[in-house]
Amino acid sequence: MQDSLPIEFRRDYRPEIELIAALYDAAPLRRPTSDLPRLRQMYEAANVVLSAWQQGRLVGILRGWTDGAYHGYICDLAIAPDLQNAGIGRRLLAMALEMSPRIEWILRASVIAKDYYRHLGWEKIDNGWFVKRADAGRPAGAPAT
Ligand SMILES: CC(C)(COP(=O)(O)OP(=O)(O)OC[C@H]1O[C@@H](n2cnc3c(N)ncnc32)[C@H](O)[C@@H]1OP(=O)(O)O)[C@@H](O)C(=O)NCCC(=O)NCCS
């Protein structure tokens, strides 16, 4: 059975951008997957990239940033649909938290995962603020003008 095969976790490797786009589309995680240069830039600038593999197949990924000393932000978390609820997301988040006890991590939950982080013991913040990106609302990957 697929879910009984071992999962390998990596913190030292950036998967090919096409594999990441396919995983986001399948999960699903709404990101600009039809704009691969933009997705590639998102990964090149991130300094936390944790991935899960099953027999050479990318089955989970976490992307984020940290200064390593105080703040951290989880940008994306996506798990292959056939392996969701198998503990992979929990493990990837734990790997981020293991980086340093000095870091306070924050994230924005997707609509379908809004109760997930509470379930894992994260605390909800009520003092968060954001400014929408200027191209919000257009289809992912659509040109700026
Ligand atoms: C949400 C997501 C990341 C969870 O990862 P996962 O590997 O499937 O979840 P885990 O196996 O780590 O789940 C751990 C626990 O959370 C629970 N859980 C999983 N998804 C949940 C959800 N959407 N809401 C509430 N609880 C959830 C599981 O039942 C499990 O509970 P248990 O430990 O009591 O058995 C994954 O389902 C996913 O990729 N979803 C689509 C993309 C997405 O929404 N990403 C989040 C962006 S913020």
The ligand as an SDF file (V2000), in Angstrom:
LIG
                    3D

 48 50  0  0  0  0  0  0  0  0999 V2000
   -3.5960   20.9100    5.4050 C   0  0  0  0  0  0  0  0  0  0  0  0
   -2.4390   19.9450    5.1050 C   0  0  0  0  0  0  0  0  0  0  0  0
   -1.1410   20.7080    4.9550 C   0  0  0  0  0  0  0  0  0  0  0  0
   -2.3330   18.9980    6.3230 C   0  0  0  0  0  0  0  0  0  0  0  0
   -1.2150   18.1430    6.1620 O   0  0  0  0  0  0  0  0  0  0  0  0
   -1.3840   16.5920    6.3900 P   0  0  0  0  0  0  0  0  0  0  0  0
   -0.0610   15.9370    6.2460 O   0  0  0  0  0  0  0  0  0  0  0  0
   -2.4850   16.1070    5.5040 O   0  0  0  0  0  0  0  0  0  0  0  0
   -1.9260   16.5270    7.8820 O   0  0  0  0  0  0  0  0  0  0  0  0
   -1.2980   15.7020    9.0960 P   0  0  0  0  0  0  0  0  0  0  0  0
   -1.2820   14.2590    8.7450 O   0  0  0  0  0  0  0  0  0  0  0  0
   -0.0430   16.3490    9.5390 O   0  0  0  0  0  0  0  0  0  0  0  0
   -2.4670   15.9580   10.1620 O   0  0  0  0  0  0  0  0  0  0  0  0
   -2.1950   16.0090   11.5330 C   0  0  0  0  0  0  0  0  0  0  0  0
   -3.5030   16.1170   12.2500 C   0  0  0  0  0  0  0  0  0  0  0  0
   -4.2850   17.2110   11.7620 O   0  0  0  0  0  0  0  0  0  0  0  0
   -5.5600   16.7650   11.3060 C   0  0  0  0  0  0  0  0  0  0  0  0
   -5.9090   17.5180   10.1000 N   0  0  0  0  0  0  0  0  0  0  0  0
   -5.4520   17.3250    8.8450 C   0  0  0  0  0  0  0  0  0  0  0  0
   -5.9610   18.2360    7.9990 N   0  0  0  0  0  0  0  0  0  0  0  0
   -6.7750   19.0200    8.7360 C   0  0  0  0  0  0  0  0  0  0  0  0
   -7.6070   20.1360    8.4210 C   0  0  0  0  0  0  0  0  0  0  0  0
   -7.7010   20.6230    7.1710 N   0  0  0  0  0  0  0  0  0  0  0  0
   -8.3150   20.7000    9.4300 N   0  0  0  0  0  0  0  0  0  0  0  0
   -8.2260   20.2230   10.7040 C   0  0  0  0  0  0  0  0  0  0  0  0
   -7.4520   19.1480   11.0640 N   0  0  0  0  0  0  0  0  0  0  0  0
   -6.7510   18.5630   10.0860 C   0  0  0  0  0  0  0  0  0  0  0  0
   -5.3690   15.2940   11.0040 C   0  0  0  0  0  0  0  0  0  0  0  0
   -6.5870   14.6190   11.1060 O   0  0  0  0  0  0  0  0  0  0  0  0
   -4.3840   14.8810   12.0670 C   0  0  0  0  0  0  0  0  0  0  0  0
   -5.0550   14.6820   13.2900 O   0  0  0  0  0  0  0  0  0  0  0  0
   -4.5410   13.5710   14.3610 P   0  0  0  0  0  0  0  0  0  0  0  0
   -3.0840   13.8110   14.5880 O   0  0  0  0  0  0  0  0  0  0  0  0
   -5.3830   13.8720   15.5560 O   0  0  0  0  0  0  0  0  0  0  0  0
   -4.7990   12.2470   13.7360 O   0  0  0  0  0  0  0  0  0  0  0  0
   -2.7040   19.0800    3.8540 C   0  0  0  0  0  0  0  0  0  0  0  0
   -3.9170   18.4030    4.0180 O   0  0  0  0  0  0  0  0  0  0  0  0
   -2.7370   19.8800    2.5620 C   0  0  0  0  0  0  0  0  0  0  0  0
   -1.7490   19.9440    1.8400 O   0  0  0  0  0  0  0  0  0  0  0  0
   -3.9120   20.4620    2.2420 N   0  0  0  0  0  0  0  0  0  0  0  0
   -4.0880   21.2240    0.9930 C   0  0  0  0  0  0  0  0  0  0  0  0
   -3.2050   22.4930    0.9530 C   0  0  0  0  0  0  0  0  0  0  0  0
   -3.3950   23.3730    2.1700 C   0  0  0  0  0  0  0  0  0  0  0  0
   -4.4970   23.7480    2.5590 O   0  0  0  0  0  0  0  0  0  0  0  0
   -2.2620   23.6930    2.8010 N   0  0  0  0  0  0  0  0  0  0  0  0
   -2.2230   24.5330    3.9770 C   0  0  0  0  0  0  0  0  0  0  0  0
   -1.8550   25.9180    3.5610 C   0  0  0  0  0  0  0  0  0  0  0  0
   -1.8720   27.0000    4.9590 S   0  0  0  0  0  0  0  0  0  0  0  0
  1  2  1  0
  2  3  1  0
  2  4  1  0
  2 36  1  0
  4  5  1  0
  5  6  1  0
  6  7  2  0
  6  8  1  0
  6  9  1  0
  9 10  1  0
 10 11  2  0
 10 12  1  0
 10 13  1  0
 13 14  1  0
 14 15  1  0
 15 16  1  0
 15 30  1  0
 16 17  1  0
 17 18  1  0
 17 28  1  0
 18 19  1  0
 18 27  1  0
 19 20  2  0
 20 21  1  0
 21 22  1  0
 21 27  2  0
 22 23  1  0
 22 24  2  0
 24 25  1  0
 25 26  2  0
 26 27  1  0
 28 29  1  0
 28 30  1  0
 30 31  1  0
 31 32  1  0
 32 33  2  0
 32 34  1  0
 32 35  1  0
 36 37  1  0
 36 38  1  0
 38 39  2  0
 38 40  1  0
 40 41  1  0
 41 42  1  0
 42 43  1  0
 43 44  2  0
 43 45  1  0
 45 46  1  0
 46 47  1  0
 47 48  1  0
M  END
$$$$
